[in-house]
Amino acid sequence: MAYKPELLSPAGSMEALRAAVQNGADAVYMGGQRYNARSYASNFDDRELEQAMRYAHLRGVRIYVTFNTLISDEELGDAVHYLEYLYNIGADAVIVQDLGLAALAKRYFPGMQVHASTQMTIYSPEGALLLKDAGIDRVVAARELRLEEVLNIKRLSGLPVEVFVQGALCMSYSGQCLMSSLIGGRSGNRGKCAQPCRKWYRVVDRDRGGRTVKEGYLLSPRDLFTLDRMDTLLRAGIDSFKIEGRMKRPEYVAAATRVYRRAIDNYLEKGSIGDTSEGKDLLLRVFNRGFTAGFVLGGEREGFLNHDRPDNRGVPVGVIAGTGAGRVEIRLSDRLNIGDGIELDTGSGRAGTRVTSMSVNGKPVEKGSKGQVAEIEFKKSVVVGSVVFKTYDRELMEDLASSYKEDSKRIPVYCAASFRKGLLPEIRLWDDRGGYVTVRGDRPVEPAEKVAMDGERISEQLAKTGGTPFVMEQITVDADKGIYISVSEINNLRRKALEQLGRIRAGTDREPVGTKELITSLEQQRYRRAGRPNDRIRLTVETGSPSSAELFARSGADRVVLRCFEKDEEEYSVLHRGLTLYVKFPLVTDREDIERITGLIERLRHIIHGIEISNPGHLAACGEYRGDVEIIAGQGFNIFNRLSAAKVQEWGCSGAVLSPELTLKQVRDIALGSEIYCEAAVHGRQRLMTIRYPVLEGLGKGSYGLMDSKGFVFPVFQDETGRTEVSNSQPLFMLDKMEDLRGTGIGGIRLIHLDEEAEEFAYLVENYRKAADGEPYDRDLVERYIASGITRGHFYRGV
């Protein structure tokens, strides 16, 4: 079969959908008004979703609906109803983050594909293989992957892979960013990211009194742009090329779809993508934060970050040549029109304005051309000689809007008609996708009494498909001579045939699926452990310090989870069989990391009790140890409901660390609705981001943090794989709230030790042990922590 990759475009509105379809998208992804990771986009209500399905499917374009947020137990019934609705209206696929929902969707709605969202953080063939066994049909590759890593997933898992080629990038691994959630209450995993990565930060040296060593928009990536290197991706055989931008205006969708469509078609027809300079210029003019080839093409070393500004840069349009009273003269290097938006340097920053009037040589004009000096109204002071940027091009936007106002995407259909005396008239229609319909009239064809209807006239009437996206590519008419059939009858037959074919193409001919029994079953299983007395809560300490493990155990930890840092053999020699020791995989690992960590596990095999994995791919690395040691699903799995807990249990995990975004009530739902051991983190600086880009590069050794505009400092360090981790500015603290936690039925609590003094942290462990057992603890310790600044996480506020 010839290689035919998919171009997948975004749509946040009906206009954006039309822009994508009319400019050449093979598929469009969009969100409804529930359970999607762009809840601040316009999105589609139920009526609009149905319209979108019909519009796209009629024109041969697939629709994927984003269902890529975490789902709580109390939402499962509604989520099932919504899946049923999407299935019944013909959605081609749902894009899913939640493990439990993915398993449920595949089991009960087999006619609808399930795609693993980039929010699932799939970056290894092993992780993809596990999802394939669970029924996942496609993997949206993590944006941090290089091309060879993406191809490994495709080759070893056999799953189609989808790769982002254009648009905004996240700084953190998708699905693993808690920054917006924990500092602002707006969760990216629940579709409400406030984009704190686009803010101004300082890197401060925490060992040197908070001295600033770097500042700028240090977490704000440029926009991904691969157009000029699409030949590399096409030669690699990527299955789907994805444009980011559900929050973008329709004109952006039109432009991005148009230029990538042209590059793909050129490659398929001529073996080369051709000259892409015009396409790049178009995208620069529509919206850009500066461009990077991203990780997929190794472009992170070529200006990955946008240090000086986080928003649309525009393109240079001229230089300030002079000023007057409320007027500015601009020597133009490009065209400038009335209605354009521009930005000028005021000396204290950039200020924008819309051009409402303009003159050249003292005469009012609608348009200024390159080389001319245009005078516009602008009341603020400006810097003479500074560059003026055009951030909105009215003429260009009008041209792009015109590309989707008219329906230019026509669908070829083929017609065979039979008009034989004494028989019912018949029309057969079919398309190139296997759609086939037959429509017959109500009355037999009669002999003509006066004027006969011949095959040519019948053919002319059948060809009239105005008002529909269809065009009759070929018409064959088998008609007796001397027959009569009215024009209205022919038109009625054609109309019915096109309507039926349209319904087939729209995908609304699926057998309806009922979910009443499923929802009843979910409700019945909700509190399967209700009424069972709580066992003693187990206390876990997570640390990167082998030398502190025994101290924490003596202080009351039932088990110690050791983060796998590179350490000398001597440092691990302090560990002994008497410890209940678990080894933890980092959140993200490559093959070298896996080999190093499994080597460590092998050295400690005689004393470790378990392994904590951080994503599905780690299960394969633990294969030979399963049965000998416990396998725990770590926080990276984002366990947010009991179905996800059941899924990791099915994969062989005996325990799970729950999502830090859960409320106490939601923790209770999972703990009492699951057979698996559940644990919640209750103390320590929580991880906000895991980043592949080396944020601390060039700074040397030290203890660094990111300071925001409010003065909060977020510790930054490299994890055991060399990736950057950003931690919360304030520690999670629940010592005085253990009574609330005991009421959830939780099996265990976790304290996270980062860089605190071991003796001080051991005292905390001792007090948490007492509180977990319902015994008196140090109230003065609580007061000291509260006074220094703490967070309760989401236990009481939720997301």
VOKOLKOL-34428 format. One record per residue: z, x, y of N, C-alpha, C in turn; residue in one letter. Coordinates in steps of 0.05 Angstrom, whole numbers, plus 5000, padded with zeros to 4 digits. Each point is the difference from the previous one (the first is absolute). Layout:
N
ZXYZXYZXYA/...
END
This chain:
799
500050174976500049835024500050175025M/498249945019499850165024502649985017A/500750225012502450015017499749825024Y/501849815003500049825023502849975011K/500950185018502749985009500449765018P/502549925003500849775017500850105027E/499149855021501050045027501949785006L/502550075004502249805003501050005028L/499749785014500749985029502449825004S/501450045022502449845006499349755016P/501749804999499749765017502749895006A/500749985026502549885008499549735013G/497549915000499349745012497349914990S/499249755004497449914991497850155014M/500450065026497950165014499650274987E/502250134993499950264987498749984972A/500549784986498749954974497049985004L/499149855020497149975005498850275008R/501650165016499050265008499650184976A/501849994981499850174976497649914983A/499849744995497949894982497250055012V/499749945026497450025012499150295005Q/501950194999499350285003499950164974N/500349864978499350134975502350064980G/502349885004502250044981499349884973A/500850144978499749894973502549834993D/502250075013502549854995501750025025A/501849815003501749995024502949954990V/501950155012502849944993501349885024Y/501749814994501349845022502749914990M/501749915019502649904993500349715007G/501549854984500849745008502450025018G/501349795005502350005018502750054986Q/499850074974502450084985499450254984R/502150164996500050224981497850205004Y/499450075025498050215004501150215020N/499150254997501250235014499050025029A/498749805010499250005029500749725011R/502649945000500849735009499549965029S/499550215016499549975028497049985006Y/498350014980497249935004499849695002A/497749915010499649715002500349874973S/498750124980500149914972498749724998N/500149894975498649764994501949794989F/500049765012501649794988498449894976D/501249814985498749924975497249885004D/499749845021497449885005497950225006R/500950205016498150225008499450174975E/501950044983499550154975497849874984L/500149744997498049854985497350035014E/499949985026497550035015499050294996Q/501850195001499250284996498850054973A/501249884979498950034973497249894998M/499749755010497349884999497950165015R/500850095025498150145017499250264986Y/501950164990499450264989498649974973A/501049834982498849974974497249905001H/499449815017497349915003498150235006L/500950195014498450235009500350244982R/501249964977500250214980502150215005G/502049945016502050195008502749914987V/501350204988502649944986502350005020R/502149854993502449985016502450094985I/501450205011502550094988502349925020Y/502049874989502249915017502450194997V/501050095022502350185000502549854993T/501450084979502549894992501950234997F/499850185019501250274997502650045014N/501849814996502850045009501849974976T/502550095003502049964980500949715000L/500549894977500749724997502949984990I/501649845013502849964991500149784979S/502249994985500349804979499849725011D/501149955023499949735011497249925009E/498250195003497349955007498149974977E/500950064976498250024977498649734995L/501449785001498849744996497749955019G/500550055026498049965020497750194996D/500650254992497950204996498249924977A/501149884980498449904977498149785010V/501149815016498449785011497750125016H/500650215015497950125017497950144984Y/500950144978498050124982498249794988L/501249784992498549784988498049895021E/500849975024498249915021497750195004Y/500650265002497950205003498050004977L/501149974976498349994976498149755002Y/501249785006498449755000497949995022N/500450145022497949995021498050234996I/500450174979497950184993500450295009G/502450095007500450285008499150184977A/498550205007499050194979502250184991D/501950075017502250184993502349965019A/502450084990502350025018500750305000V/500850105023500950285003503049995001I/501350124980502949964996501650255001V/502349995012501950225000502249974979Q/501049764998502449944984499350014970D/501450174985499450044971500349744985L/502249855006500549754985497849805005G/499249975026497949815007497450084987L/499450264999497550094988499849914971A/502250044985500149934972499749704997A/501349845017499849714998497249915007L/498850115020497349925009498050054977A/500250234987498150064980500349834975K/502549934994500549844976499149715003R/500549885024499649715003497449945014Y/498750195013497549955014497950214992F/499250004975498250214989497350005013P/499249785012497349995013499950135027G/502350105010500150125026501050294997M/498550195011500750284997502650065016Q/501450204990502450105014499650295007V/500150075026499650275009502750115008H/500550254992502550135008499850115028A/501549885018500050085028500750295004S/499150125022500950275006503150005004T/501249775006502949975002501450064974Q/498550014977501250074975500450304997M/498950165018500250295000499050124973T/497649924993498850114975498450255007I/500850234990498750255007499550184976Y/500449894976499650164976498549834978S/498550144982498749854979502049864981P/502450134997501949884982501149735011E/500449995026500949755013497949794998G/497450085004497849814998499749904972A/500350174980499849924972502149794993L/502450045009502149814995499449735012L/498950005024499249755013497649874986L/498250174990497849894985501049854975K/501950124986501149874976501449745008D/500949985025501349755009498049805010A/497450074999497949815008498850045027G/500950205015498950055027497050074997I/498449895018497050034998499050225018D/501550085020499050205019502450145014R/499750255007502150145014498950075028V/501649935020499550095028501550265002V/498550225001501350274999501750055025A/502250134996501750095023498350165019A/500449965026498350145020500650295002R/502250094987500750295001498550164979E/498549874982498650144979497550145009L/499550234989497550145004497949894980R/497550065006497949884985500250064970L/500750264994500250074971502249854987E/502249945015502249844988499149714995E/498549895018498949734997498249994975V/498350204997498250014978501450034973L/502350145000501650024976501049734991N/500949845020500949734994497849844987I/497650015013497749854990499250094972K/499950264996499050104975502049964977R/502550055005502049994978501049724995L/500049825020501049734995497749814993S/497650065009497849824996499949765019G/501950005019500149775019498250065024L/498849795011498650045026502050085021P/499150175019501750095021498949925027V/501749935018499349925027501250215019E/498450095019500950225018499549925029V/502050045016499749965029498150205012F/498249915017498150195012500149985031V/501249805011500049965029502549855009Q/501150095022502149845013502750145001G/502049855008502750115005501250114974A/501650215003501450124978503049965004L/501549974977502950015001500950294998C/502350065013501050274997501550034974M/501449804991501550014975498249904977S/500750084976498749884977500549705002Y/497849844997500249715002501949894979S/501549805007501949884982502650154999G/500150245012502450164999501150065028Q/499149845019501050035028502049795006C/502450095007502249815008500850035029L/498550165015500850065027500149755018M/497949855001500049765016502149804990S/500449994974501849824987502950065007S/500850254996502850075002500950055028L/498250085018500950045028499449765018I/498249834991499249775018500049734986G/500550004974500149744986497349884994G/497850155005497349894994498850174978R/499849894977499350154976497050014995S/499050244996497250034992499449884973G/502050014982499749894973500149695001N/500649895023500049715002498049915022R/498350195008497849935018500650005029G/502250135008500949975028500450275014K/498550214992500550275010499650005031C/502050125013499950035030498850265008A/499050164982498750265005501650195017Q/502550074991501550205014498750274999P/498150044981498650264998498250055025C/499449795015498350035024501750075025R/502650054996501750055023500250315006K/501150065023500450285009502650114987W/499850244989502450124988500250295009Y/502450114998500650285003500950114973R/499150244992501350144978502250175011V/502549954991502350155010501250164978V/501050235007501450184981502949924999D/500849884978502849904998502050224998R/499150244992501950234998500450145027D/498349935019500250145026500449805023R/501949824996500849815020497949805008G/498149944982498049805006497850105018G/499550265000497950115018497249894991R/498449925020497449894994498150234994T/498649984977498150214992497149905000V/499749745001497349885001500349715009K/498049895013500149725008497249895002E/499849744999497549865001500049764982G/497649904994499749784981499750134972Y/502350084990500050194977499749864973L/500049735000499549854976497649825001L/498350055020497749815006497450134991S/498949934977497550124991497649895016P/498050165001497449905010498949804981R/497849875007498749814982498350144980D/500049904976498350104978497149955007L/498350214996497149975005498650184980F/498449874982498650164979497049955001T/499049865020497249925000498250244997L/500550225014498250234999500250164974D/501949924982500350134974499949804977R/498849785005499849794979498450094977M/498150195004498450094978501850134978D/502150145009501950124981501449794983T/500949785013501449794986498149844982L/497549965010498049864984499250164975L/499750265003499350164977502350004979R/502449965010502350004982500249744984A/498549795008500049754985502449825006G/501150015024502149825007499149714998I/501749834989499149724995500049825025D/502050045017500249825023500950165025S/498649965022500650145025501249805019F/502550055008501649815015500350075029K/499449815017500550045029502649865007I/501850155013502549885009499649865026E/501549785005499749875026500449705002G/501949894985500449715002501349925026R/501050205015501149945026497950055022M/497750094993497950075020498449765007K/498750015023498349785010497449994984R/498649774999497649974984497850215007P/499950085025497950195007500450274986E/502550084997500550244985499149974971Y/500749774988499249954972496950014998V/498749885019497050004999499050295002A/501150165018499050275004500550174976A/502450004989500750174978498449924975A/499849744995498549904977497050095003T/498949975023497250065005499450294994R/501650195010499450284998500450104971V/502149904987500450094972498049874981Y/499149755006497949874985497550175001R/499350095024497650155004500150274984R/502350135001500350264986499749964970A/501449794989499849954971497249934992I/498749825015497349924992498050245002D/500350165021498350245002500350184975N/502550044992500550174977498849894975Y/500449744995499049874976496949994999L/498849985024497049985001498750275002E/501350195015498650255006501550254990K/502449964989501550234991501550155021G/500049895025501450135022501049785019S/502450055012501149805019498550005026I/498450215006498550015025501850095023G/498949985024501450085025502149795006D/502550095002502249815005501150035029T/498750165017501050045027500149745016S/498049834997500049755015502349824990E/500550004974502249844989502750105010G/500350265001502550115010500549935029K/497950025016500249935028500849715003D/498849834984500749715001502949954995L/501150134979502849964993501950125021L/499250225011501650125022500249815023L/497949865006499949825023501549744995R/500149914975501449754994503050045000V/500950204985502950064999500450274986F/501650175012500750254986502550125010N/501650114982502350165007499450304997R/497550075000499150254990499649974970G/498350174988499249974972501050234983F/500649944975500650214980498749924974T/499250204984498949954974502249934980A/502550035008502349924983500350174976G/501849924983500650164976497749994980F/498749774998498049964979497850225002V/499450095024498050215004501150265011L/502750024997501350255008500050055030G/500149785016499850025029502650015014G/502350024985502649985013500650265016E/498450214995500450255016498250015024R/498549795004498050005022500849795021E/502550025009500949815021500749734988G/501950004981500849754987501649825019F/501750125016501749845018498849975028L/500949795012499249935028502350065018N/500650265005502550085014500349885028H/497849965014500249935028500049705006D/499049844982500149715005499549864973R/501249764997499849864974497949775000P/498749955022498349765002497150085004D/498449805008497150045003499450205022N/498550204994499450215019497649935017R/498249834989497549955014498150244999G/498050005017498150225002499750085030V/499450255006499750085028497649855013P/500549915024497949865014499350135027V/501750205008499550135025502450165009G/499850105025502250165012500649895028V/502549995007500749915026499150195021I/498249905018498750185020501449975027A/501449795005501349965026501649745001G/501649975020501649765003499949905029T/500749755003500249885026502149795000G/500249835020502049795002499549794979A/501550014977499649804979497450034985G/498750235004497350054987500050264985R/498450034979499750254986497050044994V/499150255005497350074994499950154973E/498149914983499850124973497150114997I/499850264995497350114993499549954971R/498149834994499749894973498550204982L/501150024975498650154979498949814979S/500549745004499049794982499849755016D/498949794988499749755014502749875005R/500249845021502449855006499149735010L/501249794988499249725007502349855012N/499449805016502049805007501149884975I/502649984998501349894976501050214981G/499250265004501050214983503050065006D/501450104980502750095004500150305001G/501550115020500150295003502950095003I/500550264995502650125005499750245018E/501950035020499850215019502750155000L/499950265007502450175001501349975027D/502549905000501549965025501850235007T/500050214983501850225005502649984985G/500849754995502549954985499449854975S/497550004991499249854977497349875004G/499149854981497449875002500549705006R/498249895017500249725007497349874995A/500049764989497549874994499449785020G/497449945001499149785018497449894989T/499349755007497449884993498350025025R/497550094997498250035022499049725008V/500849925024499249735009497950015022T/499750235013497950035020499450305001S/497550065009499150285000497750035020M/500050235013497750055018499050294996S/497550045005498750264999498550035026V/500650225015498850055026500549775019N/502449884998500749785017498949734993G/498449984979498849744992501449904975K/500749745000501249884976498050014976P/501050084977498350014976501649884976V/498549924980501249904976500450234980E/498550215003500050224981499650275014K/501650204991499650275010498950174978G/498350195006498650164980501050295002S/499550154979500750284998498950155024K/501750175012499250165023500649875027G/500449735000500749875025503050025006Q/500649965026502849995008500649715006V/501749884983500749725002502849975014A/500249815018502549955013501249744990E/502550014992501349764990502749965014I/501149764998502749945010502150124982E/502050145011502250104984502250085020F/502349874999502050035021501950234996K/500350104975501850224995498850275007K/501750205005499050275005498950124974S/498050175002498850124977499750305004V/499350144979499650295001497150065002V/499150105023497250075004499250224980V/497749964987499150194980500749944972G/501849794996500849934973497949814988S/500150004973498049844985500849714999V/498149835003500349714998499049914972V/501649844986499249914973499449705000F/497849934986499349724996501349914974K/501849805002501449904977499049734990T/498349875017498849754991497249995012Y/498149974982497149995008499049724997D/499849865023499349714999497249964988R/498150155008497349974990499850044970E/501550214990500050064972501349774985L/502349905010501449794987498349754998M/498549945020498349765000497850044979E/498950244998497950054980501249974972D/502450114995501249974974500649714993L/501049855020500649724995497549844993A/497850085011497549854994499150054971S/501050214988499250074972501149804980S/502149855007501149814981500149715010Y/498949955024499949735010497949834985K/497850134992497949874985500250074971E/499249824982500150054971497550144991D/500150274999497650144992500050094971S/502249954986500250074972499049774983K/497550024991498749784985500250064970R/500449784985500350034971497449904986I/498650174986497549914986500749834976P/498649784997500249834977497249934989V/500049914975497449964987500049714990Y/497749875002499849714995497749944981C/500549834981498049894983500349695000A/497949865008500149715003498049864982A/500849784989498249844983499949725009S/497449905005499649735009497849884982F/500849874978498249894980500349705000R/497649864998500049715001501849884977K/501649815008501749864980502650154994G/500350255010502450164994501650035026L/502650064997501750055023499250265013L/499750005027499450265013502350194996P/499350264998502050204993499650265016E/502250105010500050265014502050194986I/499150244994501750214989500250235021R/502450085006500550225019501650224986L/499450245006501750224991499950235020W/502150174997500150235018500150264984D/500450235013500050254986502750084989D/502049815002502650064989500649834975R/498049864990500449844976500649715005G/500249925026500549725007497549834993G/500549774987497749844991500849715001Y/498349835013500549715001497549854995V/500349764989497849814996500849735012T/498349895016500549755013497649814994V/500749754992497949804995500349765018R/497849875006500049765017501049764984G/500249785015501149754987497749834989D/497650035011497849834992497650174990R/498649904980497650154990497950035022P/498450204997497750055018497949784995V/499049895022498149784998497250095008E/497949854990497350055009499849935029P/498350145015499649945028498349755004A/500949835018498449765006498050055022E/500950175019498250075022499750305003K/502050135014499850295004501650144979V/498750194986501350154979501450245011A/502150104986501550245008499150234981M/498950215012499150224983502150224999D/499550204982501850224996500550165025G/498050045017500350165024501949875020E/499849745003501849865019502850004989R/500349964974502750014987501250285005I/498450204996501050285004500950055029S/498549895019500750035028502849875006E/500549774988502549875004502350154987Q/499550104976502150154986500850265014L/498150115015500550255014501849975024A/500549765010501549955024503150014994K/501150245004502950044994501650055025T/498949915023501450045025502849895000G/501950145013502749925001501750104976G/498750144982501450134978499350305000T/501550164986499450294999497850064979P/498949804987498050044979497250025011F/498350164986497250015005498549984974V/498049834998498549974975498250244996M/500750174982498550254995497549934984E/500249814982497649934983500349704993Q/497849865002500049714993497749954981I/500649884977497949924981500249694996T/497749875005500049704998498049924978V/501149854981498349884979499949705006D/497749915011499849725009497349884990A/500249754990497649864993498449935025D/497549954996498449915022500449705004K/499649915025500149725006502849884997G/502150165007502749894999501049945027I/502249845001501349955026503050054997Y/501050155019502950045003500550045029I/502049875011500450015029501250275008S/499550075025501050255011503150005000V/501249775005502949985000501150054973S/498649914978501050054973499950304994E/497850135008499750294995502350155015I/500449925025502150135016502749964988N/500549764989502649944988500450174975N/498050024984500250174976500550295007L/498650105020500450285009502850045010R/500949815016502750025012502150004978R/499849824981502050004978500050264984K/497650104995499850244984501250245015A/499550025026501150225015503149975003L/500949765002502949965001501450084974E/498849934978501150074974500050304996Q/497750125007499950294997502050145019L/500349885023502050115019502849994989G/500749784986502749984988500450214979R/497950044984500250214979500550275013I/498450065021500350275013502650025014R/501149785010502550005014502450054981A/499549984974502250064981502049784997G/499349765007501949784998499649844974T/498650124981499649864975501950104978D/502150145008502050094980501649764989R/500950034975501849804989502750025014E/501049795011502750015014502150104981P/501950145011502350104985502549875009V/501649904981502649875007502350204997G/501950005018502150204999502849874999T/500249744995502549865000501950124980K/499150044975501750114979500950295006E/498250155012500750285008502250005020L/499849845021502049995021502749904989I/499949804982502549914987501350224984T/498450154986501050234984501350215018S/498750065023501150195018502749925011L/500349745006502549905010502250004979E/499349944975501949994979501150284994Q/498450215004500850274994501450145024Q/500349855022500950135025502850134997R/501849864988502750114997500850014971Y/498550154985500450014971502850134993R/501150165018502650134996502249875015R/499549775012502049865016502449924982A/502450055010502449934985501050234983G/498450204996500950234984501850175018R/502350084991501850165017498750275007P/500650105024498950265008501250224984N/498350184991501050254988500950185023D/501350214993500950205020497550115013R/499950015027497750115014499950304997I/497750094991499650294997499350125027R/501050245005499550145025498350254995L/497750015014498150224997500050165026T/499950264998499650175023497350154996V/498349975020497450145000500350255018E/499250234990500450255015497850204992T/499650195018498250224994501550254994G/502749984997501750234997501250014972S/499050174982501250024973503050095001P/500650175019502750115002502149795007S/499049785012501949785008500349784979S/498450014979499949794981502749954987A/501350214991502649974987502149895019E/500050105025501949905020499749705004L/497549905002499649725004500849844975F/499650114977500949864975503049984999A/501450225007502949995000501149805021R/498449955021500949835022499549704994S/498749944977499749724993497149924993G/498150185002497249924993499849984970A/498949774991499449964972497650174991D/498350045018497750174994498950135025R/498750234996498850155022497050014995V/498549925021497150024999499150245017V/498750194987499350255013497150005008L/499650035027497250025009499050284992R/497550014992498950244988498950205020C/501750145013499150215018499550264983F/498350175012499650274988502650155004E/501250104978502550155003500050224979K/501650205006500450214980501349894975D/499450134978501249924974503050005002E/501150185016502950025003501349755011E/498649885019501149765013500349774980E/498249984981500249804980502050064977Y/500950254999501850094979502849875003S/500649895024502649875004500149734986V/497749894993499949744988500850024970L/501549804990500950024973499949734986H/500450004975499749764983501949785008R/502350065012502049805007499149825022G/498050085016499149845022498149784990L/500149775012497949794994497850055021T/498150154992498050115019497349884995L/498749925023497349905000498350185018Y/497550034993498150165017498149815013V/499550035026498349825015497450125008K/497849864994497450095010499749945030F/498750175015499449945028498249755002P/499849895023498449765004497150054993L/498950225010497250064996499850284986V/498450024980499750254985497150044993T/499250265000497350064989500550134973D/497950094987500250114973501850244998R/499950185021501750235000503049925002E/500549805017502849905002500949894974D/498349844986500849894975500750214980I/498350214999500550224981502650145006E/500650045025502450145008502549834993R/499849745006502349834995500449954970I/497949974985500449964971501050264988T/499350235012501150264991503050005005G/500949905023502949985006501449814980L/498749784995501249804982500350134972I/498050164992500150134974502450194999E/500450155022502350195001502749864999R/500049755011502649855002500249794978L/498050004982499849784981502649964984R/501450214994502349984983502449885015H/499849975027502349885014499349755017I/497549955004499349765017500149744984I/500949795013500249744988497649825007H/498650075022497949825008498150135020G/497849865005498050095020499549775018I/500050055026499349795019497250055010E/498249814996497350035008499649855027I/497950085015499749895026497449845004S/498350004980497549845001499049974971N/498149814995499149954973498850254986P/498850185016498750234988502050194986G/502549995008502050184987500749924972H/499549754992500649914973498650174979L/497550075006498550174981501350274996A/501050115022501350264998502649994984A/501149764998502649974985499549924971C/497549994992499449894974501650114977G/500250274998501350124977503049985001E/501149925024502949985003501049714995Y/498249815001500849724997501349964972R/502249865000501549974975502350204998G/499650245011502150195001501849975024D/498849935023501549975025499249745013V/501749915019499349755015497950065020E/498349805005498150025022500749795021I/500350095025500849825022497749995020I/499349755008497949965020501350035028A/499150205015501350065026499049815023G/501050075024499449835023497149985006Q/498450204993497150005006498549774987G/501249864980498749774987500349755017F/501650015021500349765017500749754985N/502150024983500849764984501249805019I/498649775003500849805020500549734988F/499449974973500649754987500450064970N/500949794985500750044972497550044983R/497649915009497650044984499250305001L/500450135023499450295001502150154984S/502549915000502050134983499349974971A/499049764993499249964972497650174992A/498250055019497750164995500750294993K/501850125016500850274994501650024975V/501549784994501449994974498050004977Q/497949845003497949994980498750274996E/499950165021498850274998502050214988W/502449914994501950184986502350095017G/500349905025502250085017502549844993C/502350144999502549864994501549925025S/499050105023501349935025498150025023G/500849895023498350005024501750035025A/499150165019501250015026498549805018V/501449815011498749785014499150095028L/498149845011499050065026502249995021S/500050195019502050005021499549785021P/498049844997499449795019501249734992E/501549994978501149754990502549935014L/500549745003502649905009501949994976T/502549955005501949974979499349774982L/499149785011499249774984497650074983K/498150155010497650074984500850204979Q/501950185006501050184979501249834977V/501549805007501349824980497849864983R/497949915013497849864985498950184978D/499750265007498850184980502150084979I/502450075010502150094981500749794980A/500149745008500849794982497649884986L/497650075009497649894987498650204982G/501250244996498750214985501850104978S/498850094978501650134979500350295005E/498350125017500150285005502350075018I/501150244997502150105017498950055029Y/501349895020499150025028502050155017C/498950165017501750175018499049985028E/501850005020499349995028501250235015A/498550135018501050215016501849875022A/502450125003502049885019500950215021V/499350254996500950205019498050235002H/499750105025498450245004497649955019G/498850215008497749985018497649934983R/498949765005497849904984497350135009Q/498350044980497450115006498349805014R/498850085023498349825016497150044994L/499250254997497250074996499850234980M/497850004985499150234985497250065009T/499550255009497650065014498750254987I/497449984996498550234989499550215022R/499549915024499450195022502550175006Y/499650275004502350185005501049985029P/501749815005501049955027501450245012V/501450154983501650225009498650274999L/497449994995498550254996500250185025E/500550254995500250205022502650025014G/502049844991502650005014502050204988L/499450104977501950184988502449864988G/501950154989502349884987501949885021K/501249784993501849875018500649724991G/501849875014500749724995498949835022S/497849854994498549875021500449694999Y/499549885022500049715001498049905021G/499249744996498349875020501749835018L/499950055026501549855019498249795014M/500849754999498449795013500949975029D/498749815014500549965029502849905005S/501449894980502749915004502150214994K/499150244991501850224994501050014971G/499049824983500750014972498550234987F/501450144982498750234987499849944970V/497550024990499449944972499650274986F/501850084982499650264986497450014985P/498850245002497450054987500250254983V/499149984976500150234982497749984980F/499550224986498050004979501449944974Q/498749824984501249944974499250224981D/500749964974499550204980497150064994E/498249835010497150054996498650115024T/501550045022498950105025499149785018G/500349754992499449785018502249955019R/499449875022502049965021501449734996T/502650005003501549754999501649975026E/499949755010501549935024502249814991V/502550065009502349844992501149845024S/501549794994501149845022501950155017N/500149925025501850145019502949944995S/500649774987502749924994500349954970Q/502350074989500349954971500549714993P/499049924978500849744988503050034992L/501549795006502950024994501049724992F/501149994976500949744989502850024987M/501450215007502650044987501849765004L/500149895024501849785006498849734993D/497750004987498649754992499649984970K/501650164985499650004971500749744987M/501749845012500749744989497449834999E/498450015022497549855001498150094978D/499950264996498250114980500849924971L/502750004996500949924973499249714994R/499849845020499249724996497149964992G/498450215002497149974993499550044970T/502050104985499550064972498550254996G/499850175020498550254998501350184979I/498450154985501050174980501050275010G/498850095022500850275010499450035029G/501450195013499550075028499350305001I/498650075022499150285002500750115028R/501050245000500650155024498050235001L/498750045024497950205003501150245016I/500150234987501150245012497650185009H/499850055026497850175010501150275009L/501050025025500950265010502950005008D/501549794992502949995007501550214984E/502350095011501750184986500949874974E/500050154978500549894974502849894998A/502150145011502749904999500449745015E/498749985023500149765016498749764985E/497850064988498649794985501549924975F/501350194988501649934976502349815007A/501150035024502149815009498949725003Y/497549985010498749755002499649874972L/499150174981499749904973502649894989V/502150145005502649914990500749735011E/499549955026500749755013498149784991N/497450064996498249794990500849924972Y/500950194984500949934973502349815001R/501950055018502449825002499149725009K/498250005021499249745011498449844979A/498350144984498449874980501849884978A/502350124996501949904980502049805011D/499749945027501849815012502750125008G/500250265001502450145007500150085030E/502350055011500250095028498550265005P/498850015024498550245007500850085029Y/499050225010500850115026498749845022D/501549845014498949845022499450175024R/501450225004499550185022497250124997D/499250064976497450114994497849805009L/500549754995498149795008499850005031V/502250015014499949995029498550245011E/500450234988498650245010497049984997R/499249904977497149974995498849795019Y/501449775003498949795017499850105029I/501950165009500050105027497850205005A/499250154979497950205003497249884997S/499849754992497449874998499149974971G/499749754991499149944973498049785000I/498849944977498349774996500949864975T/499749744999500449844976497449964985R/497950135009497449964987499149715003G/498949894979499149725000501849814985H/502350104992501749834983500849735014F/500150005026500849765014497849885018Y/497850155004497949895018497449954985R/499350164981497649964984497450055016G/497849964986497450045012498349754995V/
END
